[in-house]
Amino acid sequence: MIDTHCHIDFEDFDSDREEVIQRAKDNLDHVIVSGYSNDSNIKVLKLSKDNEGFIYPTFGFHPVSSQNATQEDIKIAHENVRKYIDDIVAIGEVGMDYFYVSDKDLRERQEEIFRGFLDLANEYKVPIVMHVRDCEKKAVNIIEDYENIPYFVFHCYGGSLKTAKRIMNRGDSYMSFSTMLCYSKHHQDLIEKIDLNYVLTETDSPYLAMRKEDRNEPINVMKAVHKIAEIKNMDVASVDEITTNNARKIFKI
């Protein structure tokens, strides 16, 4: 199994990061750690170098942070993507967040920065991991403009089934499902109807644990895989094989 999206560079893991990584190594094939800021991107790169062949990095800029970022911040983010393009497996997480942000000008700023990262992914022909909360439909419309991006990943997908069908019809786009599957009726209803050939698994650690007061960690991606198997009435090995192969294909790991 592969946790395709987590943040074990967060300070939440400062006291026991090595133990968390070791638990993941004992049970998973790989872990992808997603950068969300300029500092985070460098941290996830170091984590990948220290755990070569197991941890893989992506470089991004979280949309809620990006809306307040300076032009210099974004310039540095782009420069680091170019500098380390051979070390990262995707650009992300980047995107737009309409759940936290309702201001029209800030939403436009998010889209402008998102498109900048899409341009980079298009230029280098690398996958992009997208945080597009409450604006999934708009994101599907936006990515129509980018023909050279090999794969689009809708991280922690929570949109409508109608939009999910549009995503599947593209052929180059995937939806990632997290440990939220264990307790979210909406996500359970979605996964029941979505073709696993377009599904990835993730934890978004340290977020989205079984209980709000708990810290999530990569090993819990197993719970998401088991829940998918239960909902779809499939054996765990089959779900594991399909979702893991999807991740290997997209991220070339």
Backbone as JSON, one array per atom type, in Angstrom:
{
  "sequence": "MIDTHCHIDFEDFDSDREEVIQRAKDNLDHVIVSGYSNDSNIKVLKLSKDNEGFIYPTFGFHPVSSQNATQEDIKIAHENVRKYIDDIVAIGEVGMDYFYVSDKDLRERQEEIFRGFLDLANEYKVPIVMHVRDCEKKAVNIIEDYENIPYFVFHCYGGSLKTAKRIMNRGDSYMSFSTMLCYSKHHQDLIEKIDLNYVLTETDSPYLAMRKEDRNEPINVMKAVHKIAEIKNMDVASVDEITTNNARKIFKI",
  "N": [[0.84, -1.19, 0.0], [0.33, 2.34, -0.53], [0.79, 5.47, 0.9], [-0.28, 8.22, -0.49], [-0.26, 10.89, 0.11], [0.81, 12.91, 2.57], [1.91, 14.7, 5.55], [4.4, 14.49, 7.09], [6.47, 16.07, 7.74], [5.61, 18.02, 9.41], [5.58, 19.77, 12.57], [4.17, 18.31, 14.39], [5.17, 15.79, 14.36], [7.68, 15.92, 15.39], [8.66, 14.81, 17.77], [8.68, 12.05, 17.47], [9.28, 11.23, 14.88], [10.97, 9.4, 13.51], [10.1, 6.93, 14.49], [7.49, 6.89, 13.52], [7.97, 6.82, 10.78], [9.31, 4.39, 10.64], [7.27, 2.6, 11.39], [5.66, 2.9, 9.19], [7.38, 1.96, 7.18], [7.49, -0.71, 7.91], [5.06, -1.64, 7.1], [4.06, -0.52, 4.72], [4.49, 0.13, 1.15], [5.45, 2.55, 0.02], [5.74, 6.07, 0.81], [4.4, 9.22, 0.11], [5.35, 12.45, 0.6], [3.95, 15.56, 0.89], [4.85, 18.79, 0.03], [4.05, 22.06, 1.28], [4.76, 24.68, 1.5], [7.48, 27.02, 1.07], [9.48, 26.47, 2.99], [8.59, 23.97, 3.9], [8.79, 22.45, 1.56], [11.57, 22.11, 1.25], [12.09, 20.67, 3.56], [10.66, 18.28, 3.09], [12.08, 17.32, 0.96], [14.53, 16.73, 2.15], [13.7, 14.71, 3.91], [13.06, 12.75, 2.05], [15.56, 12.22, 0.94], [16.86, 11.18, 3.13], [15.48, 8.88, 3.44], [15.64, 7.26, 1.16], [14.1, 5.8, -1.68], [11.93, 5.02, -0.28], [10.45, 7.19, 0.9], [8.96, 9.75, -0.99], [9.08, 13.0, -2.48], [6.84, 15.82, -3.03], [6.57, 19.09, -4.38], [4.96, 21.97, -3.3], [2.5, 24.6, -2.7], [0.39, 25.59, -0.38], [-3.0, 26.48, -1.0], [-4.45, 28.19, 0.79], [-2.44, 29.46, 2.13], [-1.09, 30.55, -0.01], [-2.61, 32.65, -1.01], [-1.99, 34.84, 0.51], [0.64, 35.13, 0.08], [3.74, 36.65, -0.92], [4.9, 38.03, -4.06], [7.54, 37.37, -4.29], [7.75, 35.14, -2.62], [6.29, 33.24, -4.13], [7.81, 33.24, -6.43], [10.2, 32.1, -5.47], [9.23, 29.57, -4.82], [8.63, 28.58, -7.38], [11.19, 28.63, -8.49], [12.46, 26.7, -6.92], [11.05, 24.41, -7.62], [11.89, 24.14, -10.28], [14.64, 23.82, -9.84], [14.79, 21.41, -8.41], [13.47, 19.56, -9.95], [14.04, 17.0, -10.88], [14.09, 15.53, -8.62], [11.64, 15.46, -7.42], [8.35, 13.94, -7.39], [6.03, 14.99, -8.25], [4.2, 18.08, -8.73], [2.8, 19.86, -6.08], [1.16, 20.09, -2.79], [-1.09, 22.1, -4.54], [-3.46, 24.68, -5.47], [-6.87, 25.61, -5.02], [-9.01, 26.88, -2.46], [-12.17, 26.98, -1.57], [-13.64, 26.56, 0.63], [-12.52, 27.62, 2.96], [-12.12, 30.18, 2.08], [-13.92, 32.91, 1.05], [-13.84, 35.4, -0.01], [-13.87, 37.3, -2.96], [-11.68, 38.52, -4.32], [-9.49, 37.27, -3.1], [-9.95, 34.65, -3.85], [-9.56, 34.88, -6.59], [-6.87, 35.48, -6.59], [-5.84, 33.08, -5.58], [-6.49, 31.38, -7.74], [-4.93, 32.49, -9.77], [-2.32, 31.95, -8.83], [-2.44, 29.18, -8.69], [-2.74, 28.55, -11.41], [-0.22, 29.33, -12.25], [1.39, 27.32, -11.18], [0.31, 25.16, -12.54], [1.13, 25.83, -15.1], [3.87, 25.37, -14.81], [3.9, 22.58, -14.31], [2.93, 21.75, -16.72], [4.92, 22.63, -18.44], [7.13, 21.06, -17.63], [6.08, 18.6, -17.85], [5.05, 17.0, -15.72], [3.21, 15.24, -13.1], [0.42, 16.7, -11.28], [-0.66, 17.56, -8.04], [-3.62, 18.32, -6.56], [-5.24, 20.57, -4.39], [-8.39, 21.27, -4.06], [-10.69, 22.23, -2.62], [-14.15, 22.37, -2.26], [-14.37, 23.49, -4.75], [-14.2, 21.8, -6.85], [-15.48, 21.31, -9.33], [-14.93, 23.67, -10.74], [-12.18, 23.42, -10.9], [-11.91, 21.22, -12.6], [-12.75, 22.37, -14.95], [-10.72, 24.29, -15.31], [-8.35, 22.75, -15.69], [-8.62, 21.81, -18.21], [-7.2, 23.38, -19.93], [-4.59, 22.54, -20.06], [-2.46, 20.6, -21.69], [-0.15, 19.06, -21.58], [0.33, 18.0, -19.12], [0.81, 15.03, -17.47], [-0.72, 13.62, -15.51], [-3.46, 14.32, -13.36], [-4.17, 14.83, -9.99], [-6.78, 14.73, -7.77], [-6.57, 15.61, -4.75], [-7.66, 14.25, -1.68], [-10.44, 13.9, -2.38], [-13.66, 15.32, -2.38], [-15.86, 16.14, -3.72], [-18.81, 16.29, -5.84], [-20.69, 13.41, -7.11], [-21.31, 13.71, -9.77], [-19.31, 15.46, -10.71], [-17.17, 13.8, -10.19], [-17.58, 11.82, -12.1], [-17.05, 13.26, -14.43], [-14.33, 13.65, -14.02], [-13.36, 11.01, -14.13], [-13.96, 10.45, -16.78], [-12.05, 11.83, -18.16], [-9.67, 10.37, -18.22], [-7.02, 10.88, -17.57], [-6.99, 11.63, -14.99], [-7.27, 11.47, -11.43], [-8.73, 10.5, -8.29], [-8.07, 11.0, -4.93], [-8.51, 9.21, -1.95], [-9.0, 9.43, 1.52], [-8.36, 8.54, 5.0], [-10.72, 9.53, 5.92], [-12.73, 8.07, 4.85], [-13.43, 6.19, 6.69], [-15.23, 7.31, 8.4], [-16.84, 9.23, 7.16], [-19.89, 9.68, 5.68], [-20.51, 10.83, 3.2], [-18.12, 10.46, 1.71], [-18.01, 7.7, 1.74], [-20.3, 7.07, 0.26], [-19.52, 8.12, -2.19], [-17.2, 6.56, -2.91], [-18.31, 4.12, -3.27], [-19.46, 4.26, -5.75], [-17.49, 5.02, -7.5], [-15.06, 4.19, -9.93], [-12.4, 2.09, -9.21], [-10.12, 2.2, -10.71], [-9.48, 4.79, -10.96], [-8.64, 5.73, -8.54], [-6.76, 6.74, -5.68], [-5.0, 6.21, -2.56], [-4.69, 7.77, 0.65], [-3.52, 9.54, 3.64], [-3.32, 12.17, 4.56], [-1.97, 12.9, 6.79], [-0.83, 15.02, 9.45], [-3.56, 15.18, 9.71], [-7.13, 14.31, 9.69], [-7.58, 12.03, 11.28], [-9.02, 9.16, 13.02], [-10.34, 10.1, 15.26], [-10.93, 13.47, 16.28], [-9.15, 14.51, 18.13], [-6.92, 12.97, 17.85], [-3.74, 12.21, 16.29], [-3.1, 11.68, 12.95], [-1.35, 9.18, 10.97], [0.93, 7.8, 8.47], [0.72, 4.9, 8.37], [-1.94, 4.41, 8.79], [-3.2, 4.46, 6.38], [-3.82, 1.97, 5.62], [-6.25, 1.48, 6.85], [-8.0, 2.95, 5.29], [-7.85, 1.54, 2.87], [-8.86, -0.96, 3.65], [-11.45, -0.17, 4.3], [-12.45, 0.64, 1.83], [-12.48, -1.84, 0.55], [-14.39, -3.14, 2.08], [-16.71, -1.57, 1.57], [-17.0, -1.86, -1.2], [-17.29, -4.52, -1.38], [-15.12, -6.21, -1.94], [-12.03, -8.12, -2.0], [-9.34, -7.28, 0.19], [-6.75, -7.44, -0.85], [-7.09, -7.14, -3.61], [-8.09, -4.5, -3.83], [-5.9, -3.18, -2.77], [-3.93, -3.84, -4.68], [-4.89, -2.6, -7.05], [-5.1, 0.19, -6.36], [-2.51, 0.72, -5.51], [-1.02, 0.19, -7.81], [-2.03, 2.2, -9.44], [-0.92, 4.45, -8.18], [1.81, 3.93, -8.5], [2.04, 4.14, -11.27], [1.33, 6.84, -11.79], [3.18, 8.38, -10.25], [5.56, 7.24, -10.89], [6.99, 5.32, -9.3]],
  "CA": [[0.0, 0.0, 0.0], [1.07, 3.59, -0.61], [0.15, 6.7, 1.36], [0.12, 9.14, -1.56], [-0.3, 12.3, 0.51], [0.88, 13.15, 4.02], [2.76, 15.84, 5.93], [5.15, 14.08, 8.27], [7.46, 17.09, 8.07], [5.0, 18.91, 10.39], [6.14, 19.7, 13.93], [3.4, 17.28, 15.11], [5.96, 14.54, 14.35], [9.07, 16.2, 15.81], [9.1, 14.0, 18.91], [8.78, 10.61, 17.18], [9.2, 11.08, 13.42], [11.64, 8.17, 13.06], [9.24, 5.8, 14.82], [6.37, 6.94, 12.57], [8.5, 6.36, 9.48], [9.61, 2.96, 10.75], [5.99, 1.88, 11.35], [5.23, 2.92, 7.79], [8.27, 1.06, 6.44], [7.17, -2.09, 8.26], [3.74, -2.05, 6.61], [3.7, 0.08, 3.44], [5.5, 0.12, 0.1], [6.04, 3.88, -0.12], [5.01, 7.21, 1.34], [4.65, 10.47, -0.6], [5.19, 13.58, 1.51], [3.63, 16.72, 0.06], [5.23, 20.11, 0.52], [2.94, 23.03, 1.26], [5.34, 26.01, 1.6], [8.89, 26.97, 0.68], [10.22, 25.75, 4.04], [8.13, 22.59, 3.89], [9.34, 21.76, 0.38], [12.96, 21.71, 1.53], [12.03, 19.62, 4.59], [10.25, 16.98, 2.52], [13.19, 16.86, 0.13], [15.51, 16.09, 3.06], [13.12, 13.44, 4.37], [13.17, 11.77, 0.96], [16.98, 11.87, 0.81], [17.2, 10.35, 4.3], [14.72, 7.61, 3.34], [15.62, 7.07, -0.29], [13.43, 4.6, -2.13], [10.7, 4.8, 0.49], [9.73, 8.46, 0.91], [9.09, 10.55, -2.21], [8.57, 14.34, -2.21], [6.23, 16.72, -4.0], [6.75, 20.49, -3.99], [3.76, 22.75, -3.53], [2.24, 25.82, -1.93], [-1.02, 25.43, 0.0], [-3.76, 27.64, -1.5], [-4.83, 29.14, 1.83], [-1.22, 30.24, 2.39], [-0.65, 31.23, -1.24], [-3.38, 33.88, -1.26], [-1.33, 35.93, 1.23], [2.07, 35.07, -0.22], [4.28, 37.72, -1.77], [5.38, 37.59, -5.37], [8.86, 36.78, -4.04], [7.49, 33.78, -2.1], [5.87, 32.38, -5.25], [8.98, 33.13, -7.31], [11.11, 31.12, -4.85], [8.59, 28.26, -4.97], [8.83, 28.17, -8.78], [12.63, 28.36, -8.68], [12.8, 25.43, -6.27], [10.49, 23.34, -8.47], [12.82, 23.99, -11.42], [15.94, 23.34, -9.34], [14.71, 20.03, -7.91], [12.47, 18.85, -10.74], [14.4, 15.58, -11.03], [14.0, 14.89, -7.3], [10.25, 15.38, -6.98], [7.51, 13.06, -8.23], [4.88, 15.78, -8.72], [4.02, 19.41, -8.15], [1.63, 19.86, -5.22], [-0.2, 20.37, -3.17], [-1.41, 23.45, -4.97], [-4.85, 24.71, -5.9], [-7.79, 26.64, -4.55], [-9.83, 26.41, -1.34], [-13.35, 27.83, -1.43], [-14.24, 26.27, 1.93], [-11.98, 28.6, 3.91], [-11.98, 31.51, 1.49], [-15.1, 33.34, 0.3], [-13.55, 36.7, -0.62], [-13.7, 37.17, -4.41], [-10.31, 38.89, -4.71], [-8.57, 36.22, -2.63], [-10.18, 33.48, -4.71], [-8.89, 35.16, -7.86], [-5.43, 35.36, -6.32], [-5.57, 31.64, -5.51], [-6.54, 30.81, -9.08], [-3.76, 32.99, -10.5], [-1.14, 31.2, -8.37], [-2.68, 27.8, -9.12], [-2.42, 28.47, -12.84], [1.23, 29.42, -12.38], [1.94, 25.99, -10.94], [-0.13, 24.34, -13.66], [2.05, 26.15, -16.21], [5.13, 24.67, -14.54], [3.68, 21.15, -14.52], [2.74, 21.59, -18.16], [6.24, 22.82, -19.04], [8.02, 19.94, -17.31], [5.34, 17.35, -18.08], [5.0, 16.22, -14.47], [1.88, 15.21, -12.49], [0.09, 17.76, -10.33], [-1.53, 17.15, -6.94], [-4.44, 19.51, -6.39], [-6.14, 20.81, -3.27], [-9.43, 22.11, -4.67], [-11.83, 22.01, -1.74], [-15.39, 23.09, -2.56], [-14.31, 24.09, -6.09], [-13.76, 20.7, -7.72], [-16.04, 21.51, -10.67], [-14.16, 24.75, -11.37], [-10.84, 22.89, -11.18], [-12.01, 20.38, -13.8], [-12.8, 23.3, -16.08], [-9.41, 24.94, -15.46], [-7.29, 21.86, -16.17], [-8.82, 21.57, -19.64], [-6.26, 24.23, -20.69], [-3.2, 22.05, -19.94], [-2.43, 19.34, -22.45], [1.1, 18.31, -21.39], [0.42, 17.43, -17.76], [0.44, 13.62, -17.66], [-1.76, 13.17, -14.58], [-4.02, 15.27, -12.39], [-4.67, 14.13, -8.8], [-7.66, 15.5, -6.9], [-6.22, 15.19, -3.39], [-8.74, 14.22, -0.69], [-11.63, 14.28, -3.15], [-14.91, 15.38, -1.63], [-16.85, 16.81, -4.56], [-20.04, 15.56, -6.18], [-20.53, 12.25, -7.98], [-21.36, 14.22, -11.13], [-17.96, 15.94, -11.04], [-16.3, 12.61, -10.2], [-17.76, 11.16, -13.41], [-16.28, 14.07, -15.38], [-12.91, 13.36, -13.76], [-13.07, 9.68, -14.67], [-14.07, 10.49, -18.24], [-10.85, 12.44, -18.73], [-8.69, 9.32, -18.47], [-5.71, 11.22, -17.02], [-7.24, 12.26, -13.69], [-7.49, 10.51, -10.34], [-9.23, 11.03, -7.02], [-7.43, 10.37, -3.78], [-9.41, 9.06, -0.81], [-8.23, 9.36, 2.76], [-8.93, 7.84, 6.15], [-12.08, 10.04, 6.12], [-13.65, 7.01, 4.43], [-13.82, 5.38, 7.84], [-16.3, 7.94, 9.19], [-17.62, 10.19, 6.39], [-20.92, 9.06, 4.84], [-20.37, 11.37, 1.84], [-17.0, 9.79, 1.05], [-18.39, 6.3, 1.56], [-21.23, 7.01, -0.87], [-18.74, 8.38, -3.4], [-16.3, 5.46, -3.28], [-19.16, 3.0, -3.69], [-19.84, 4.44, -7.15], [-16.33, 5.44, -8.31], [-14.22, 3.12, -10.45], [-11.11, 2.06, -8.51], [-9.04, 2.5, -11.66], [-9.21, 6.23, -10.86], [-8.58, 6.0, -7.1], [-5.53, 6.61, -4.89], [-5.26, 6.23, -1.12], [-3.84, 8.71, 1.38], [-3.96, 9.84, 5.01], [-3.23, 13.6, 4.84], [-1.43, 13.04, 8.14], [-1.44, 14.54, 10.71], [-5.0, 15.44, 9.73], [-8.14, 13.31, 9.29], [-7.52, 10.81, 12.1], [-10.34, 8.59, 13.35], [-10.93, 11.03, 16.22], [-10.35, 14.79, 16.05], [-8.04, 14.79, 19.05], [-5.79, 12.1, 17.53], [-2.86, 12.54, 15.18], [-3.07, 10.63, 11.93], [-0.01, 8.87, 10.47], [0.84, 7.05, 7.2], [0.31, 3.5, 8.48], [-3.4, 4.33, 8.81], [-3.75, 4.32, 5.03], [-4.35, 0.61, 5.59], [-7.66, 1.54, 7.24], [-8.75, 3.41, 4.12], [-7.9, 0.42, 1.92], [-9.79, -1.95, 4.2], [-12.81, 0.38, 4.22], [-12.85, 0.55, 0.42], [-12.78, -3.25, 0.3], [-15.67, -3.43, 2.74], [-17.81, -0.87, 0.87], [-17.15, -2.4, -2.55], [-17.43, -5.97, -1.28], [-13.96, -6.79, -2.62], [-11.0, -8.51, -1.04], [-8.37, -6.2, 0.46], [-5.6, -7.58, -1.75], [-7.45, -6.59, -4.92], [-8.13, -3.04, -3.68], [-4.51, -2.79, -2.59], [-3.21, -3.97, -5.96], [-5.36, -1.59, -8.02], [-4.75, 1.55, -5.93], [-1.05, 0.83, -5.48], [-0.56, 0.28, -9.2], [-2.37, 3.55, -9.9], [0.07, 5.37, -7.63], [3.11, 3.65, -9.14], [1.99, 4.65, -12.64], [1.3, 8.3, -11.79], [4.36, 8.98, -9.64], [6.74, 6.51, -11.38], [7.75, 4.78, -8.16]],
  "C": [[0.88, 1.25, 0.0], [0.22, 4.73, -0.04], [0.61, 7.78, 0.39], [0.11, 10.6, -1.15], [-0.28, 12.4, 2.04], [1.87, 14.29, 4.28], [3.55, 15.48, 7.19], [6.35, 14.99, 8.54], [6.93, 18.05, 9.12], [5.63, 18.72, 11.76], [5.38, 18.69, 14.79], [4.21, 15.99, 15.26], [7.39, 14.74, 14.88], [9.56, 15.26, 16.9], [9.3, 12.53, 18.57], [8.75, 10.31, 15.68], [9.82, 9.76, 12.95], [10.79, 6.93, 13.36], [8.05, 5.72, 13.86], [6.8, 6.4, 11.21], [8.77, 4.86, 9.52], [8.33, 2.12, 10.73], [5.48, 1.81, 9.91], [6.06, 1.94, 6.97], [7.93, -0.41, 6.69], [5.9, -2.59, 7.58], [3.38, -1.56, 5.2], [4.83, -0.06, 2.43], [6.24, 1.45, 0.01], [5.15, 4.9, 0.57], [5.4, 8.43, 0.52], [4.35, 11.62, 0.36], [5.04, 14.86, 0.68], [4.03, 18.03, 0.72], [4.08, 21.09, 0.37], [3.43, 24.47, 1.38], [6.8, 25.9, 1.19], [9.73, 26.22, 1.71], [9.87, 24.26, 4.02], [8.73, 21.81, 2.72], [10.76, 21.27, 0.63], [13.0, 20.61, 2.59], [11.66, 18.27, 4.0], [11.33, 16.43, 1.59], [14.22, 16.14, 0.99], [14.99, 14.75, 3.57], [13.26, 12.37, 3.3], [14.61, 11.32, 0.78], [17.4, 10.94, 1.94], [16.52, 8.99, 4.26], [14.54, 7.26, 1.87], [14.98, 5.74, -0.67], [12.16, 4.27, -1.36], [9.84, 6.06, 0.53], [10.03, 9.22, -0.37], [8.45, 11.92, -1.97], [7.78, 14.96, -3.37], [6.42, 18.14, -3.47], [5.49, 21.27, -4.3], [3.69, 24.02, -2.72], [0.75, 25.81, -1.64], [-1.82, 26.67, -0.39], [-4.14, 28.66, -0.43], [-3.64, 30.01, 2.23], [-0.87, 31.09, 1.17], [-1.36, 32.56, -1.44], [-2.74, 35.09, -0.57], [0.16, 35.98, 0.97], [2.49, 36.26, -1.07], [4.69, 37.14, -3.12], [6.74, 36.9, -5.22], [8.71, 35.35, -3.52], [7.18, 32.82, -3.24], [7.04, 32.18, -6.22], [9.96, 32.08, -6.78], [10.54, 29.71, -5.01], [8.8, 27.72, -6.38], [10.3, 27.82, -9.03], [13.03, 27.02, -8.09], [12.23, 24.23, -7.04], [11.45, 23.08, -9.63], [14.14, 23.36, -10.97], [15.91, 21.86, -9.0], [13.73, 19.17, -8.7], [12.77, 17.36, -10.9], [14.29, 14.81, -9.72], [12.56, 14.68, -6.86], [9.43, 14.51, -7.93], [6.27, 13.77, -8.75], [4.99, 17.19, -8.17], [2.73, 19.36, -7.33], [2.0, 19.76, -3.74], [-0.35, 21.86, -3.5], [-2.89, 23.47, -5.36], [-5.63, 25.9, -5.39], [-8.63, 26.04, -3.41], [-10.98, 27.38, -1.12], [-14.08, 27.56, -0.12], [-13.81, 27.34, 2.93], [-12.04, 30.03, 3.38], [-13.21, 31.86, 0.65], [-14.88, 34.68, -0.41], [-13.18, 36.54, -2.1], [-12.26, 37.45, -4.84], [-9.3, 37.81, -4.3], [-8.72, 34.95, -3.46], [-9.49, 33.67, -6.06], [-7.37, 35.04, -7.72], [-5.02, 33.88, -6.26], [-5.53, 31.02, -6.91], [-5.32, 31.23, -9.91], [-2.5, 32.19, -10.13], [-1.25, 29.74, -8.77], [-2.3, 27.63, -10.59], [-0.92, 28.57, -13.09], [1.89, 28.06, -12.17], [1.5, 25.0, -12.02], [0.76, 24.57, -14.88], [3.38, 25.41, -16.04], [5.0, 23.17, -14.81], [3.55, 20.84, -16.01], [4.08, 21.69, -18.89], [7.13, 21.6, -18.85], [7.37, 18.57, -17.5], [5.36, 16.43, -16.87], [3.58, 16.24, -13.91], [1.67, 16.39, -11.54], [-0.92, 17.26, -9.31], [-2.3, 18.39, -6.47], [-5.31, 19.47, -5.14], [-7.2, 21.78, -3.79], [-10.74, 21.94, -3.91], [-12.98, 22.96, -2.06], [-15.33, 23.85, -3.89], [-13.82, 23.05, -7.09], [-14.24, 20.89, -9.16], [-15.25, 22.58, -11.42], [-12.77, 24.24, -11.76], [-10.86, 22.02, -12.44], [-12.05, 21.26, -15.05], [-11.43, 23.92, -16.36], [-8.39, 24.01, -16.1], [-7.46, 21.47, -17.64], [-7.77, 22.3, -20.48], [-4.84, 23.66, -20.75], [-3.07, 20.66, -20.53], [-1.2, 18.49, -22.17], [1.28, 17.72, -20.0], [-0.05, 15.98, -17.84], [-0.71, 13.15, -16.77], [-2.16, 14.3, -13.64], [-4.57, 14.47, -11.21], [-5.51, 15.1, -7.97], [-7.47, 14.96, -5.48], [-7.44, 15.29, -2.47], [-10.08, 14.61, -1.34], [-12.9, 14.24, -2.3], [-16.02, 16.06, -2.4], [-18.07, 15.93, -4.82], [-19.72, 14.34, -7.03], [-20.53, 12.69, -9.45], [-19.98, 14.71, -11.58], [-16.98, 14.77, -11.08], [-16.39, 11.88, -11.53], [-17.01, 11.93, -14.5], [-14.78, 13.78, -15.25], [-12.53, 12.01, -14.36], [-13.09, 9.66, -16.19], [-12.84, 11.08, -18.91], [-9.79, 11.38, -19.08], [-7.32, 9.59, -17.88], [-5.81, 11.78, -15.6], [-7.69, 11.24, -12.66], [-8.01, 11.24, -9.11], [-8.6, 10.25, -5.87], [-8.39, 10.36, -2.6], [-8.6, 8.76, 0.45], [-8.92, 8.49, 3.81], [-10.31, 8.4, 6.52], [-13.13, 9.0, 5.72], [-14.19, 6.23, 5.61], [-14.98, 6.0, 8.62], [-17.18, 8.92, 8.41], [-18.59, 9.48, 5.45], [-20.79, 9.54, 3.4], [-19.27, 10.65, 1.07], [-17.29, 8.31, 0.81], [-19.35, 6.13, 0.38], [-20.5, 7.23, -2.19], [-17.96, 7.14, -3.84], [-17.09, 4.25, -3.75], [-19.41, 3.04, -5.2], [-18.67, 4.81, -8.06], [-15.47, 4.24, -8.68], [-12.84, 3.19, -9.79], [-9.92, 2.32, -9.43], [-8.67, 3.98, -11.66], [-9.05, 6.67, -9.41], [-7.17, 5.8, -6.55], [-5.92, 6.64, -3.41], [-4.25, 7.15, -0.43], [-4.31, 8.83, 2.83], [-4.09, 11.33, 5.27], [-2.75, 13.83, 6.27], [-0.71, 14.38, 8.28], [-2.94, 14.73, 10.8], [-5.81, 14.17, 9.49], [-8.0, 11.97, 10.02], [-8.93, 10.35, 12.43], [-11.1, 9.48, 14.34], [-10.2, 12.36, 16.11], [-9.14, 15.07, 16.93], [-6.79, 13.95, 18.75], [-4.96, 12.66, 16.38], [-2.86, 11.38, 14.2], [-1.61, 10.35, 11.53], [-0.13, 7.9, 9.29], [0.36, 5.62, 7.31], [-1.21, 3.35, 8.41], [-4.02, 4.3, 7.42], [-4.32, 2.92, 4.84], [-5.84, 0.59, 5.93], [-8.53, 2.0, 6.08], [-8.91, 2.28, 3.1], [-8.89, -0.64, 2.38], [-11.24, -1.46, 4.08], [-13.32, 0.34, 2.79], [-13.27, -0.88, 0.09], [-14.14, -3.63, 0.88], [-16.84, -2.83, 1.96], [-18.07, -1.49, -0.5], [-17.3, -3.92, -2.57], [-16.36, -6.69, -2.1], [-12.97, -7.28, -1.57], [-9.94, -7.41, -0.97], [-7.21, -6.25, -0.52], [-5.88, -6.97, -3.12], [-7.48, -5.06, -4.89], [-6.71, -2.5, -3.57], [-3.77, -2.78, -3.92], [-3.6, -2.86, -6.94], [-4.88, -0.2, -7.62], [-3.24, 1.75, -5.89], [-0.49, 0.96, -6.89], [-0.88, 1.64, -9.81], [-1.3, 4.55, -9.45], [1.43, 5.18, -8.29], [3.16, 4.25, -10.56], [2.1, 6.18, -12.65], [2.64, 8.89, -11.35], [5.67, 8.29, -10.06], [7.61, 6.02, -10.24], [7.57, 3.26, -8.09]]
}
